[in-house]
Amino acid sequence: MMNMISQKYYRVYKNETAVSEISDLDFKPGFATHFERGNIYSIPQDNKMFYDYTDRIDAMKKAKAGALFYINLLIKKAENGIDNLKQYRIDHYDDLNINLIDSNIRRLEREMHIK
């Protein structure tokens, strides 16, 4: 019987902080796939993307860096969203605070004899 030495890999999913330990003995041989000309290859969905590392410390550092990058991206999206919200409010100020207030709507209903 042959003595097998197992190598470990460390997997980090995109935008996640968990580091999963994977033994190379856990890998199973894949099946050969024949692609017809014109078939399209697609990469996995963004939330299923991962990176593998041979060193646990590197994996931990990359998980932290990836999480911090994602947090900053979410903050930037939130800041842009708030800016868009403020601009929308400015652009529609007259309608929201003058033209579309309930008293003006009721007045128009009375004028048009709608109840």
C-alpha positions as CSV (number, residue, x, y, z in Angstrom):
1,M,0.0,0.0,0.0
2,M,1.3,3.4,-0.9
3,N,1.7,6.0,1.8
4,M,-0.2,9.1,0.5
5,I,0.7,12.6,1.8
6,S,-2.2,14.8,1.7
7,Q,-1.9,18.5,0.8
8,K,-4.5,20.9,2.2
9,Y,-6.0,23.8,0.4
10,Y,-8.0,26.7,1.8
11,R,-11.0,28.1,0.1
12,V,-12.5,31.5,0.4
13,Y,-15.7,32.4,-1.3
14,K,-16.1,35.9,-2.8
15,N,-17.3,38.5,-0.3
16,E,-17.2,35.9,2.6
17,T,-14.9,35.7,5.6
18,A,-15.0,32.0,6.3
19,V,-11.9,30.0,5.4
20,S,-12.7,26.3,4.5
21,E,-10.1,23.6,4.7
22,I,-10.1,21.2,1.8
23,S,-7.9,18.1,1.5
24,D,-6.6,17.2,-2.0
25,L,-7.9,13.7,-1.2
26,D,-11.4,15.2,-1.3
27,F,-11.2,16.1,-4.9
28,K,-12.9,13.6,-7.2
29,P,-11.9,13.1,-10.8
30,G,-14.1,15.0,-13.2
31,F,-15.8,13.6,-16.3
32,A,-14.4,14.7,-19.6
33,T,-16.9,16.9,-21.4
34,H,-17.1,17.3,-25.1
35,F,-18.2,20.7,-26.3
36,E,-19.7,21.2,-29.6
37,R,-18.6,24.1,-31.7
38,G,-20.8,27.1,-30.9
39,N,-21.6,26.1,-27.3
40,I,-21.1,28.7,-24.7
41,Y,-19.0,28.4,-21.6
42,S,-20.2,30.4,-18.6
43,I,-18.5,31.1,-15.3
44,P,-20.3,30.5,-12.0
45,Q,-22.6,33.1,-10.5
46,D,-20.8,35.9,-8.6
47,N,-21.9,34.5,-5.2
48,K,-20.4,31.1,-6.0
49,M,-17.0,32.3,-7.0
50,F,-14.1,31.3,-4.8
51,Y,-10.4,31.4,-4.5
52,D,-8.1,28.5,-3.3
53,Y,-4.9,29.0,-1.4
54,T,-2.2,26.6,-0.3
55,D,-1.4,28.6,2.8
56,R,-4.0,29.2,5.6
57,I,-2.5,32.6,6.6
58,D,-2.7,33.9,3.0
59,A,-6.3,32.7,2.8
60,M,-7.2,34.5,6.0
61,K,-5.5,37.7,4.8
62,K,-7.3,37.5,1.4
63,A,-10.7,36.8,3.2
64,K,-10.2,39.9,5.3
65,A,-9.1,42.1,2.4
66,G,-12.0,40.8,0.3
67,A,-14.5,41.5,3.0
68,L,-13.2,45.0,3.6
69,F,-13.3,45.7,-0.1
70,Y,-16.9,44.5,-0.3
71,I,-17.9,46.6,2.8
72,N,-16.4,49.7,1.2
73,L,-18.2,48.9,-2.1
74,L,-21.5,48.7,-0.2
75,I,-20.8,52.0,1.6
76,K,-20.1,53.7,-1.7
77,K,-23.4,52.3,-3.1
78,A,-25.2,53.6,-0.1
79,E,-23.6,57.0,-0.4
80,N,-24.5,57.2,-4.1
81,G,-28.1,56.1,-3.2
82,I,-28.4,58.8,-0.7
83,D,-27.1,61.4,-3.1
84,N,-29.7,60.1,-5.7
85,L,-32.4,60.3,-3.1
86,K,-31.5,63.9,-2.2
87,Q,-31.4,64.9,-5.8
88,Y,-34.8,63.3,-6.5
89,R,-36.3,65.1,-3.5
90,I,-34.9,68.4,-4.8
91,D,-36.1,67.8,-8.4
92,H,-39.6,67.0,-7.2
93,Y,-39.9,69.4,-4.3
94,D,-42.7,71.5,-5.7
95,D,-44.8,68.6,-6.7
96,L,-44.4,66.8,-3.3
97,N,-44.9,69.9,-1.2
98,I,-47.3,72.1,-3.2
99,N,-49.0,70.4,-6.1
100,L,-49.7,67.0,-4.7
101,I,-50.6,67.8,-1.1
102,D,-54.0,66.4,0.0
103,S,-55.7,69.8,0.3
104,N,-55.0,70.6,-3.3
105,I,-56.2,67.2,-4.4
106,R,-59.4,67.5,-2.5
107,R,-59.9,71.1,-3.9
108,L,-59.5,69.7,-7.4
109,E,-62.0,66.9,-6.6
110,R,-64.6,69.5,-5.5
111,E,-64.0,71.7,-8.5
112,M,-64.5,68.7,-10.8
113,H,-67.5,67.5,-8.7
114,I,-65.8,64.2,-7.9
115,K,-66.6,62.6,-4.5
